[in-house]
Amino acid sequence: MRETVEALRNGFKKGKMQSVEARQKNLLKLKHALLSYEHELYNALYEDLGKSEFESFETEFGILMMEINEAVKHCKAWSRCKRVGTPLMLMPSSSMIQPEPLGVVLVMSPWNYPLQLSIAPLVASMSAGNCTLIKPSSYSPSVSAVLKKMINENFDFEIVKVIEGGREVNEAVLKERFDHIFFTGSVHVGKVVMRAAAETLTPLTLELGGKSPCIVAADADLKMAAKRIIWGKAMNCGQTCVAPDTLFVHESVKDQLMEAMKQIIHEFYPQGCLASPIYGKIVNQKHFDRLCGYLKEGRILTGGHIDREAHKIELTLIDGLSENDELLKEEIFGPILPVLTYQDIEEVFDYVRAHEKPLAAYLFTNDRDLQKHFRKDLSFGGGCINTTLLHLSNSKLGFGGVGSSGMGQYHGYRGFCELSHFKSILKKSRLEAPVQYPPYGNKLKLMKFFMK
């Protein structure tokens, strides 16, 4: 492990990713490598998570193509030294900010989007000029194996490398010194990573999760809301950190929305979720058993059937829950959606504020005042109005959490900023006013004039 990290540090010291041309060249090499391994990656995603080729492209491969294209096009402009203003008391001088790479970045990626969440941070790291070590999750072994083969066969081991392994490898890699750690995963493991980073004062990005609320107001287009909520919840069989995790619906439209959602589930999967070839599976037995335990809580409105051998659980809507039920306490990370009703929107806002800040939040309404209230007065990492999940698809929007749902942002320019240091420089002319130097005498009045 130490030799691997030292090799990457030597690559950084040699300036292998320093120039913009080197960054663009390696980003394009990454794009061509992905295209060469495209179908192998699709097969691996199906083996690990039961993802269809369409869903794999929509949520992983296609997003990476856009991220790479954006970085190749703009990293030269992002990397330029930028002039900023200078106060009167410092004149004649010029002030500038020079972005510089951090060094060696560790990317620890999760199993739920094992391709996208390994490579998108790599794109940010490369565009900023860093060398990168990727440690993918052992829970998605097929994708991890293809990533290792693709990266290690196509790239200089002093620029980027992939290592595989389970908990012991995670512990070993966290003992090494990095210039930045980029972790995506659970809150529990995020705390472990943060403790390790504290030992060496290593800055880090944490992309975690939480109970992402989805609110449907009385004036919402219910058919549209049903379609977009079910789509967001069904994606990757609910194993999405920004999936709707609790549904709050105005009591006057609850029954209509539930009927619309049942219809949409049938339209999406006419032969049923369990028999559908485009409906994913739960990643492993441990998570499958955990989710099956949730099915015993509340009252099932629709769904609830399982296929234990295939690790599949139907899209399930549950109401009749109490505040002590685990479904309302823990992030679900599966195709189960608890349904709560409300009379006044402030009830929902107060409920969300009383818990940890979520990674995402969603609102369905045509009321512009309510939309503004949602944007300004509810704290969450990011979200959507009148849809779900899609804020992740825009590289112009930074993605990241707040509070216990994470820290830091990436995608596009935000990713470049996250993995760069912005060095402040002031360049002074030979000319100067002697007011700053002792003896001070009666210079205070003049200094106050310059600094007002």
Secondary structure as UniProt FT lines:
FT   HELIX           2..13
FT   TURN            14..18
FT   HELIX           20..36
FT   HELIX           38..49
FT   HELIX           53..56
FT   HELIX           57..61
FT   HELIX           62..78
FT   STRAND          82..84
FT   HELIX           88..90
FT   STRAND          93..101
FT   STRAND          104..108
FT   TURN            114..115
FT   HELIX           116..128
FT   STRAND          131..135
FT   TURN            138..139
FT   HELIX           141..154
FT   TURN            157..159
FT   STRAND          160..162
FT   HELIX           167..174
FT   STRAND          180..184
FT   HELIX           187..199
FT   TURN            200..201
FT   STRAND          204..207
FT   STRAND          213..216
FT   TURN            218..219
FT   HELIX           222..234
FT   HELIX           235..238
FT   TURN            241..242
FT   STRAND          246..250
FT   TURN            251..253
FT   HELIX           254..268
FT   TURN            270..271
FT   TURN            273..275
FT   TURN            277..278
FT   HELIX           285..294
FT   TURN            295..296
FT   STRAND          299..302
FT   STRAND          306..307
FT   TURN            308..311
FT   STRAND          312..313
FT   STRAND          316..319
FT   TURN            323..324
FT   HELIX           326..328
FT   STRAND          336..342
FT   HELIX           345..353
FT   STRAND          360..364
FT   HELIX           368..377
FT   STRAND          382..385
FT   HELIX           390..393
FT   TURN            395..396
FT   HELIX           403..405
FT   STRAND          406..407
FT   HELIX           412..418
FT   STRAND          420..428
FT   HELIX           434..436
FT   TURN            441..442
FT   HELIX           444..450
//
